[in-house]
Amino acid sequence: MDSYEQIKEYGFSFFHDKSGVKICYLQIIGEIEGHVVTNSGYKSTCYEHLFPILTMVETDPDISGLFILIHTTGGDVDAGLALAECISTITKPVVSLTIGTCHSIGIPIAISADISYIAPSGLMLAHPVRFTGTMIGSEISYEYIDKLQNRVTEYIVKNSLIRKNDYKRIINNKKELTQDVGSMLDAATCVNLGLINKIGGLNTAINKLFELIINKSIN
């Protein structure tokens, strides 16, 4: 399967720089699909496709690093958090770049890289964990959502420079979104809060990845 077919079918491929260093390119686009299949007609990233790719990146000695391109509307919280945890434990250099928008559970994935970038026009939507549809047993449901929210919050605080109080404040903001709770964060705000490391584009992010790879090989 050539590079185009790999990207078309599974959202990943491999690229080399002039010196022959091999990196894995992985895109997380659309809705992050978990155990429930998303509605037909919507673009989605299937989490069961990503775990084998991440395992290959970690175990294949010919792969020197991972570049993740993110443009997602969020999706399954458990699946997204599992992917983020997996990415954060890869021992090879990892760089992420958020373009367009990164919503909800896409944020933990973006910050799971060693260095995270957001495009100058990039936008992140941070809000509390939520479900749609009828929920039976409100007290039990609330406890589950609260525990799930705590998992997400702790992961974000641990893997970025944002303070916990700041993150809680932005996701519980009732003034910015007219029909919802949360905050729209532009690129500069993401960096100032410590949520994302740097503002940059494709060239900057990829060059940083190769820089990390070279430094790792020297050390």
FENPE-V856818 format. One record per pair of residues at least 12 apart in sequence whose C-alpha atoms are under 7 Angstrom apart, sorted by the first residue. I is the first residue (numbers start at 1). GAP is how many residues later the second one is. D is the distance in Angstrom with one decimal. If there is no record, write none. Layout:
i;gap;d
I;GAP;D
I;GAP;D
//
This chain:
i;gap;d
10;39;6.5
11;15;5.9
11;16;5.4
12;13;5.3
12;14;4.4
12;15;6.3
13;12;5.2
13;13;6.8
21;43;6.6
22;40;6.6
22;41;5.2
22;42;5.7
23;40;5.5
23;41;5.6
23;42;4.8
23;43;5.6
24;39;6.9
24;41;6.4
24;42;4.9
24;43;6.2
25;41;6.1
25;42;4.9
25;43;6.1
26;41;6.2
26;42;4.8
26;43;6.3
27;41;5.6
27;42;4.7
27;43;5.9
28;17;5.9
28;41;6.2
28;42;4.9
28;43;6.3
28;44;6.5
29;15;6.2
29;16;5.9
29;41;6.1
29;42;5.0
29;43;5.0
30;13;5.0
30;14;4.7
30;15;6.5
30;41;6.5
30;42;4.5
30;43;5.6
31;12;6.4
31;13;4.4
31;14;6.1
31;41;5.8
31;42;5.3
31;43;5.4
31;44;5.2
32;12;5.8
32;13;5.0
32;14;6.3
32;15;6.9
32;42;5.8
32;43;4.6
32;44;5.9
32;48;6.7
33;12;5.7
33;13;4.9
33;14;6.1
33;42;6.2
33;43;5.9
34;12;6.7
34;13;6.0
34;42;5.2
34;45;5.2
47;32;6.5
58;32;5.8
58;33;6.8
58;34;6.9
64;28;6.4
64;149;6.5
65;27;5.4
65;28;4.9
65;29;5.8
65;148;6.7
66;27;6.4
66;28;4.7
66;29;6.5
67;27;5.9
67;28;5.1
67;29;5.8
68;27;6.3
68;28;4.6
68;29;6.3
69;27;5.9
69;28;5.0
69;29;6.1
70;27;6.1
70;28;4.7
70;29;6.2
70;32;6.9
71;27;6.1
71;28;5.6
71;29;5.8
71;30;5.5
71;31;5.5
72;29;6.3
72;30;5.0
72;31;6.1
72;34;6.2
73;29;6.0
73;30;4.8
74;29;4.9
74;30;5.0
74;31;5.1
74;32;5.1
75;30;6.5
77;28;5.7
80;25;5.7
80;26;6.8
80;29;6.8
81;24;6.9
81;27;6.7
83;26;6.8
84;24;5.8
84;25;4.5
84;28;5.6
87;25;6.0
87;26;6.9
88;24;4.7
88;25;6.2
93;21;6.5
93;116;6.7
93;119;6.1
93;120;6.1
94;19;5.0
94;20;5.3
94;21;6.9
94;115;6.7
95;18;5.1
95;19;5.9
95;20;5.0
95;21;5.8
95;110;6.8
95;114;5.8
96;14;5.9
96;17;5.8
96;19;6.6
96;20;4.8
96;21;5.9
97;19;6.1
97;20;4.6
97;21;5.4
97;108;6.6
98;12;6.9
98;19;6.2
98;20;4.6
98;21;6.2
98;24;6.6
99;19;6.2
99;20;5.4
99;23;5.2
100;21;6.8
100;22;4.8
100;23;6.2
101;21;5.7
101;22;4.7
101;23;5.6
102;21;6.3
102;22;4.8
102;23;6.4
103;21;5.6
103;22;4.6
103;23;6.4
104;21;6.0
104;22;5.4
104;23;6.2
108;48;5.8
111;48;6.4
111;49;6.4
111;85;6.5
112;47;6.4
115;82;6.3
116;80;5.6
116;81;5.2
116;82;6.5
117;79;6.3
117;80;6.1
117;81;4.9
117;82;5.4
117;83;5.8
117;88;6.7
118;69;6.1
118;80;6.5
118;81;5.0
118;82;5.9
119;68;6.8
119;80;5.7
119;81;5.1
119;82;5.2
120;67;5.7
120;79;6.0
120;80;6.5
121;66;6.6
122;64;6.2
122;65;5.5
123;61;6.8
123;62;5.6
123;63;4.7
123;64;6.1
124;60;5.8
124;61;5.0
124;62;6.5
125;58;5.8
125;59;4.7
125;60;6.2
126;44;6.9
126;45;5.3
126;56;5.5
126;57;5.4
126;58;6.6
127;44;4.1
127;45;6.7
127;54;6.1
127;55;4.2
127;56;6.6
128;21;6.7
128;43;5.6
128;44;6.9
128;54;7.0
129;16;6.7
129;20;5.6
160;34;6.3
160;35;5.4
160;36;7.0
161;33;4.4
161;34;5.9
162;31;5.5
162;32;4.5
162;33;5.2
170;12;5.9
170;13;5.5
171;12;6.0
187;12;6.6
//
